[in-house]
């Protein structure tokens, strides 16, 4: 996988979402490929920034508000 939307292109929605278990992707989904970045996110302050989607827009894989990141 590569960074950016093209590297995150999956075959179907079900590669990330498991609707019969929990429709939201698992919390460690990003860490499976981005372990180095996930370690940094896990210690981010304030606590609300300890989730990749606090800066990265879901389904877009880009930071939309750089000043807020």
RACORTA-V450411 format. One record per pair of residues at least 24 apart in sequence whose ideal C-beta (glycine too) atoms are under 6 Angstrom apart, sorted by the first residue. I is the first residue (numbers start at 1). J is the second residue. D is the distance in whole Angstrom. If there is no record, write none. Layout:
[[I | J | D] [I | J | D]]
//
This chain:
[[1 | 33 | 5] [5 | 61 | 5] [8 | 61 | 5]]
//
